Amino acid sequence: MDRVLIVEDERMIAEDIKYTLNQYNYDVIGIYDKGIKAIKNVSKLKPDIILMDIMLEGDINGIETGKIILKDHDIPIIFLTAYADPVTIESAKSITPYGYILKPFEAEELYVAIEIALLKHKSEKKLNKSKALFESMFFGNPEPCVYLDKDFRVIDINPRFIEFFGFTLDEIKGKKIDALIIPEKYEEEVAKLNKDTLSGYVYFDTYRKNKAGEDLPVSISAAPIIIDAKPEGSFVIYKDISKRKKIEEEREKLIKELQKTLDEIKTLEGLIPICAHCKKIRDDSGFWGNVEQYISKHTNVDFSHGICPDCLEKYYPKQYLKMKEKGNI
């Protein structure tokens, strides 16, 4: 049941309005004959709609009362008046009322005016909520965002876009985004992107340039804005992927270095020329060197020197016998 507050200084008219509203199942939560009384009690009563006489007696009239109430409350107001002169109407328009009914009026006329006002107010609240949600997502987004019309001209940008690309809204509003942040070598890519964006969601990695002309690696997410089943613009998010690109480049560099090392190690798998007498090895440049040098160069192996039992017996027989007696050989 919708709650109605009546602000009317003619008691008989106010009671007649209340009776009519009760017939239509509205809850009349209060009747006041002065604006100041309505102002003091509106927070407590929390009406869904206010029926306000324009020519109220007292220090403030209905229009002034409405202005004060609307500063702190989102409540639809319908003005009631016996005056329809241009001055009065223009004055009432200053607070954008949800209706304007001339006295005397029929019950059905009042009912229709209230229902239309309530419906309009609910629709506006829903629209305002959607708008607030969009603005929160757009202006509060940590990634650069731009709102474009169907010709890809800039309508709005968020603070992160200004920080990332270096353009202010005054500098680029109404200009085509292609002429501002597209590097020349990506013009063909952009033509396809624009076409794809107006027909569906787009996501891919590429480069865009800032105001200083520097190419910046970005991941683009773009989607069309559909109104009445037609694309009327697009919403684009540019994610900074410079850190990711740096990691990928370092990874590629490491892979190349590892591959080079593996290629060098693999050279030991082929035929290795070795001298039958001194056991030196010939490398790819034709240089003859010892085995230790060759293997150390082509692998990650270091050498330490010792002596085998056969050579120990041949070249150092006394030491060999002592070690054999001790059981070390």
VENRADA-V682744 format. One line per field, one symbol per residue. ss: DSSP state (@ for helix, = for strand, . for the rest). phi: phi as a letter, one per 30 degrees, with the letter a starting at -180 (. if undefined). psi: psi as a letter, one per 40 degrees, with the letter a starting at -180 (. if undefined). A space follows every 50 residues. Layout:
ss = ???
phi = ???
psi = ???
//
This chain:
ss = ..=====...@@@@@@@@@@@@@...======..@@@@@@@@@@@...== ===........@@@@@@@@@@@...======....@@@@@@@@.....== ==....@@@@@@@@@@@@@@@@@@@@@@@@@@@@@@@@@....======. ..=====.@@@@@@@...@@@@...=.@@@@..@@@@@@@@@@@@@@... .========.....=============..===========.@@@@@@@@@ @@@@@@@@@@@@@@@@@@@....=......==.....==.@@@@@@@@.. ........@@@@@@@.@@@@@@@@@....
phi = .dccccbbdcedddddddeddddciccdclbbcbddddddcddddhddab cbddcddjdbdddddddddddcbcbdbcdcaccbdeddddddddchdcaa cdddbdedddeddddddddddddddddddddddddddddcddcdbbccdd cicdcabcedddddciccdddbeicddedcbcdedcddddeddeddddcl dbbacabbccddiddbdbccbbbdccbhibdclabbcccdcddddddddd dddddddddddddddddddddcdbddccidccddcjdcbddedddddcbc cccbcbbdedddddcbddddddddddidb
psi = hhhhhhghehdddddddddddddefihheihieiddddddeddddgidih hhhdgiiadiaddddddddedehghhhhhhiehfidddddddedegieih hhiiiidddddddddddddddddddddddddddddddddeheihiihiae efihdiiidddddddeiidddeheihddedehideedddddddddddeea hhhiiaiiiadeehhhhihhhiiihhhfeiheaihhhhhhfddddddddd dddddddddddddddeeeeahhhhhedeeihhadeehhiidddddddeaf hiiiiahidddddddgdddddddddeee.
//
